Each structure stands twice: as C-alpha cells, then as structure tokens.
Amino acid sequence: MPNRIIKESICTSENLNLLPMETIAFWMFLLTATDDFGRALAKPEIIKGRCFPLRPEITAEIIEVRLRELQAEKLLNLYEVEGRRYFQISNWERHNRLRAKAPRYPGMDTIGVNLLAHDNTCQHLLSDARLYGIGIGIGIEERDSKESLSVSAKKPRKPTAKKSVDPVKAAERQLFLHWFCYAFRESQGDRYRVEGAKDGNILKALLSRVPVKELVAKACGMFTDVNFPKSKRPSLGMLSVKLNDYPVQVNGRLDDFRQRGLLPPDGVKLEDWTPWKESEIETAPV
C-alpha cells in the first residue's frame, strides 16, 4: 500500500474530534491499510495483522468497536459485496490523489452491494450466533482463516463443530447483563436495548479480560463519569473502549454507588441482589 499524508484539517474536524484519542489513533493506522481509493477488507483479523501486528492488546473485538464508532461519526462506510465486508474512508477523494487506475476492492456502487447500517454492522460476523438464556451465550461458525485479498466467488465451507458453552461463564454473563440493564435504567432513566449477538460478543470479550465484580466496579465508574462524552451514551461498547479509564477499587465510592441504586446494600452479594426483572432486558431489532 502507498504511504499516506495526514492533513492538518484533522485538527479541526468536528466528527473526528468527538471521538476518544484511542479511536483517532486507530483511524490513522487504518489509513495505511487501504487501497488507492480508500477501501479495504473490514475483517478485524486482517486489520489486526496489517495495522497492529506488534500490539497484542489490540484484539479483534476492540477493532470491531472502533469500526462502529468511526461509522457512527460518518468517517467511514461499511458494506458487503458477495458476502465479504469492506470499509471505505469517507471523503477520500477530497484529501487524496487517486494514482491507481483501478481499485483493488469493490466499492459501494458495485451491483448487489449491501450497505450496512450502524445498528447491524457486526451481524455478518455473527450470522450463526444464537442467544443463550437471556442472550449472551454465543456459538459462531468460524470463517476460513485464510482470506483471499482479491474479489472472487464465495467458496462453500465445510460445517464446523460449535463450541460448547461454559455454564459458569454463561451464568456470569447473564448476571452482569441483568445488572447492567438495571444500572443503566437507574442512572440514565431509560432502558438499555441489548443488541443481541453484538453486545454478547463484546461482553464475552470484556469478561475474558476482567472478573465480573471488577467489571461491575468499572461500569459504575462509567455510569457516574461526569466527563463522559455528551454525544455518547453508556453502553457495553463504550465500556470496552474506556475500560482502562475506570478503577477496579471503589472503596471510596461504595456509599455513592449504593445511594444511586447501582450496588446492593452492605453485606448483600451481587448475585443475591435481584431488584431487576427479566422484562427489563430489551433486545434491539436487527
């Protein structure tokens, strides 16, 4: 891929500067992965290998969240052609000289293109996912590990065995999701709409990094963060993005969190504290 020149206009871009610095840095790295028309495959594993080969902490789940953030701010577009997902940097032609005669990847004007809305951008990765209980156990059919870089007909794949769900981890995900929906309602005055398999995938990644009780503490910090971006709403995706911004020790704020109704009374375990109801978990339409 050719080298790119970052223009000084990024300093005054309103859309770009609404995002956390981590996402802005991600966007800059992403520019190096595109063809001469600002397009590339939007598969997190491929982006990971091209842009972040030396950063083990940048996971496929984090890349998926960053892509959705950039799409929400209209800094890129996500679309599918023949079952493969691509991204195109917005307004590419305004800021870059088109030197190649033909693009390496299909564009949004391709016949049969499927433009992906912000609400379902990761559904193509989770098409075979199933909700477990209240919606968090996930079985995903893995795609071919070797992705062709050229546009070709989709090859049939052999069915793969689905991984069994660990009941202990599934119970932790259910517990945290019940609490998160309840805490969202208490702090935001509205219901949190669970985006099915997408939120399930994010939560699964979160709990693989942080134990459930520590994750509750970090989420409490997010719900009460006076510096939280006004243009955003607390969500599992934002918790993943800002995970390192909030401490796991909340001893100095326990009473504050309890008074706000986010934590159970002293001496009551989270798993034994159930002020929520099953009906409070609302699944967003796909």
NORUR-V304983 format. One record per residue. RES is the residue in three letters. BURIAL is 1 if it has 24 or more other C-alpha atoms within 12 Angstrom, else 0. Layout:
RES,BURIAL / RES,BURIAL
This chain:
MET,0 / PRO,0 / ASN,0 / ARG,0 / ILE,0 / ILE,0 / LYS,0 / GLU,0 / SER,0 / ILE,0 / CYS,0 / THR,0 / SER,0 / GLU,0 / ASN,0 / LEU,1 / ASN,0 / LEU,1 / LEU,1 / PRO,1 / MET,0 / GLU,1 / THR,1 / ILE,1 / ALA,0 / PHE,1 / TRP,1 / MET,1 / PHE,1 / LEU,1 / LEU,1 / THR,1 / ALA,1 / THR,1 / ASP,1 / ASP,1 / PHE,1 / GLY,1 / ARG,1 / ALA,1 / LEU,1 / ALA,1 / LYS,1 / PRO,1 / GLU,1 / ILE,1 / ILE,1 / LYS,1 / GLY,0 / ARG,0 / CYS,1 / PHE,1 / PRO,0 / LEU,0 / ARG,0 / PRO,0 / GLU,0 / ILE,1 / THR,1 / ALA,1 / GLU,1 / ILE,1 / ILE,1 / GLU,1 / VAL,1 / ARG,1 / LEU,1 / ARG,1 / GLU,1 / LEU,1 / GLN,1 / ALA,1 / GLU,1 / LYS,1 / LEU,1 / LEU,1 / ASN,1 / LEU,1 / TYR,1 / GLU,1 / VAL,1 / GLU,0 / GLY,1 / ARG,1 / ARG,1 / TYR,1 / PHE,1 / GLN,1 / ILE,1 / SER,1 / ASN,0 / TRP,1 / GLU,0 / ARG,0 / HIS,0 / ASN,0 / ARG,0 / LEU,0 / ARG,0 / ALA,0 / LYS,0 / ALA,0 / PRO,0 / ARG,0 / TYR,1 / PRO,1 / GLY,1 / MET,1 / ASP,0 / THR,0 / ILE,0 / GLY,0 / VAL,0 / ASN,1 / LEU,1 / LEU,1 / ALA,0 / HIS,1 / ASP,1 / ASN,1 / THR,1 / CYS,1 / GLN,1 / HIS,1 / LEU,1 / LEU,1 / SER,0 / ASP,0 / ALA,1 / ARG,1 / LEU,1 / TYR,0 / GLY,0 / ILE,1 / GLY,1 / ILE,1 / GLY,1 / ILE,1 / GLY,1 / ILE,1 / GLU,0 / GLU,0 / ARG,1 / ASP,0 / SER,0 / LYS,0 / GLU,0 / SER,0 / LEU,0 / SER,0 / VAL,0 / SER,0 / ALA,0 / LYS,0 / LYS,0 / PRO,0 / ARG,0 / LYS,0 / PRO,0 / THR,0 / ALA,0 / LYS,0 / LYS,0 / SER,0 / VAL,0 / ASP,0 / PRO,0 / VAL,0 / LYS,1 / ALA,1 / ALA,0 / GLU,1 / ARG,1 / GLN,1 / LEU,1 / PHE,1 / LEU,1 / HIS,1 / TRP,1 / PHE,1 / CYS,1 / TYR,1 / ALA,1 / PHE,1 / ARG,1 / GLU,1 / SER,1 / GLN,0 / GLY,0 / ASP,0 / ARG,1 / TYR,1 / ARG,1 / VAL,1 / GLU,1 / GLY,1 / ALA,1 / LYS,1 / ASP,1 / GLY,1 / ASN,1 / ILE,1 / LEU,1 / LYS,1 / ALA,1 / LEU,1 / LEU,1 / SER,0 / ARG,0 / VAL,1 / PRO,0 / VAL,1 / LYS,1 / GLU,1 / LEU,1 / VAL,1 / ALA,1 / LYS,1 / ALA,1 / CYS,1 / GLY,1 / MET,1 / PHE,1 / THR,1 / ASP,0 / VAL,0 / ASN,0 / PHE,0 / PRO,0 / LYS,0 / SER,0 / LYS,0 / ARG,1 / PRO,1 / SER,1 / LEU,1 / GLY,1 / MET,1 / LEU,1 / SER,1 / VAL,1 / LYS,1 / LEU,1 / ASN,0 / ASP,0 / TYR,1 / PRO,0 / VAL,1 / GLN,0 / VAL,0 / ASN,0 / GLY,0 / ARG,0 / LEU,0 / ASP,0 / ASP,0 / PHE,1 / ARG,1 / GLN,0 / ARG,1 / GLY,1 / LEU,1 / LEU,1 / PRO,1 / PRO,0 / ASP,0 / GLY,0 / VAL,0 / LYS,0 / LEU,1 / GLU,0 / ASP,0 / TRP,0 / THR,1 / PRO,0 / TRP,1 / LYS,0 / GLU,0 / SER,0 / GLU,1 / ILE,1 / GLU,0 / THR,1 / ALA,0 / PRO,0 / VAL,0
